């Protein structure tokens, strides 16, 4: 019964996220590969809740964020970037860039809401988000000294120098040539973190899923 087209579009974005597949309000919304079965683009399934609950959560978020018209757009942007990162033809650096952008958009949503006294630097943003939401910070995002984190170091060379693990873009996988680098696992964990942050941002901060570690199934 909602008369706002923008609100309806936002709810469809959220349904797309909670069903784990692309849904769209546009006439021809799929210009790239996309799964045709639900649950493929996220690392969770709905169990004690259903689609009605997801719609209610989206509408509640809209009401709470009426004073910030950019918030729904940013949520949709995070979902879109999360899905784009999983395009099967992506090179590792492209997947990394989409996921890092999604994490940065999550940071913007939380920064506007929680208003930290001092804006965290790129190196500490993921850790700040996890601490703010009482989540476990992944080891690749922990800052233990004055230097950057493992993830922010990769981000700096990729974005500012077009160097991805010591090679030009497209010539190296995440982790480079180091043995046992487990780079693919980090990209999967980035996806998992984006999903958990989105659930928390939409209002479900205390669920077991949000609190669960990103390096588990």
N, C-alpha and C positions, 0 to 999 in steps of 0.2 A: 504493500500500500504506500510505499515511499514515492513521493512525487519528484524527488531530486535525481536526475539522471547521473550526476556525479557520484551520489551515494550508492546507487545501484551498481555502477561500474566498479566502485571500490569493493563492494560486497562480493562481486564476481571474482575480483583479484584474490580476495581472501579465500573464497571457495576453491579457487585454483590451487592455492597453497595447501589448504587442508586436505584436498583430495589427491594432491601430489601429481597433478597433470595440468596441462595448459587448457584453460577455459577462456573464452573471449566474448566480448560484446560487439566486436567489430565484424563486418561482413566477410572479410577475408583476412583473418588474423594470424595465419600460420605461414610464414615465409621461409621457415627452416624446419629441420627435423624435430619432431615432438612425439612423445609416446602417446599411444591410443588406449592405454590401460592405466587406471589410477594407481597411485602409490609409487610411481617410478622416480619422481624428482625430489622426494623428501625421505628422511630416514625414520619416519614414524607412521603409525596407523592409528585411526581413531578407535578406541575400544569402549570406554565408559561414557563416551559422548558421541554425538552424531552431527549430521549436516545442519540440523536446526540449531544446535548449540554453537556451531561455527558461525552461522549467520547472526545469531544473537551477540556473539563476541565482537563481530565486525561492527554491528550497529552500536553497541555500547562504546566501542572505541571512537566511532564518529561523534557520538554525543559528548564524550569526555574531551575531545580535541577540537571542538567547534571554534575555539579561540585561535587555533593554529591551522589554517587551511593547507599549509604545506605538508602536514603530517600524513594524511592519507596518500598524497602523491609519493612521498618518500617510502611509505610501506609498499606501495605498488612497484616502485622502482627497485626495492630490495628483492621482491619476489621475482621480478623480470630478470634481474642480474643473476640471481641464483639459478634460474632456469637456463639462461643463456650460457652459463658456465658449463652446463652439462651437454651442450651440443656435441655430438660424437666426433665431429671433424675438427674440434678445437685442438690447437697445439697447447702444450703444458703452460706456456707463458700466457696464452689467452685465457685459459681457465683460471690461472692465478689472478690475472688482472680483474676479471669479472667478480671473482669471489672477494678480493680485497676491496673493490668498490662497494660491494654489498655490505661488507663489514663496516666500511667508513660511513655508509648511509645509516646503518644501525646506530653508529656513534652519534651522528647528527641528531637523530630522533631522541636519543637518551640525553644528549647534552642540552637540548632545548627544554626537556622536561625536568631534569635534575639540576641544571644550572651550576656546574662546578665553579668554585671560586677562581680557579686558574685553568684555562683550557689545556687539557692534556696534549702532549706532543704525539706525533704518529707512533712513536716507539712505545707509548704507554696507553694508548687508547683502548686496545682490546682488554688489557689487564684492568683498566679503570671500569669498563663496562661489566666485566665479570665480577669485580669486587662490589660494584654498585648493586648488582642483581644477586649477590651472594652465590655466584657460580664458581666452579673450579676453573682457574685460568690454565689453558693448555700450555705445555712447556715451551712450545715454539713462540708463544706470545709473552712469556715472562721476562721482565727486565730485572736483572740482578745487579747491574752496575751502571755506570754512566753511559755506556755504549748502547746501541740499539738492541732490539730483540732479534732472534733469528729471522722472524717474518718481516720485520720492518727493514732489516738490512737488505733482504731480497727485493722488497718493494722499492727502496731507494735506487738501487742499481737498475731495476727493470724500467721504472718510470722516467728516471732522470738521465740514464746513460744508455738505454736500449741494450743493456747487458743482462742476460738471464743465466745465472750460475756460470759466469766466466766466458760465456759465448754470446754472439749476436742472437737476437730474438729468433726463435725457431730452431736453433742448433743445439739445444740442450733441454733435458727433462728437469723437472723439479728435483733438486738434490745433486744435479750434475753427475760427474763421473765418480763421485765418492762411493766406495763400497758400503753396502748396508745403510744408504742414506734414507731409505724408506720415504722418499719424496711423495709417492702416490698416496701414502697414508695421510700425509699432512694436508693434501688437497681435499681428501675425503673428510678429514676432521674440520677443515674450514667450512665445507658445506654443512656439516652437522652443527657447527657453532652458529652459522647464519640461521638455521632452522630454529634452534633453541632461543636465540635472541628475538626472532620474530614472534614466537609464541609468547615470550615474556613481554615484549613491547605491546602486543595486542591485549595484554591484561592478565595472562595466566602465569604469574611469576613464581608461584609456589608448587607447581606440578613436579612430580618425580622426574618427568622427562626433561624439563628445563634444568634441573639440578644434576642430571646424570652426566658422566664424563663423556667427552666427544671421541675418545679412543676405544669405546666399547660398542657392541651391537645392541 
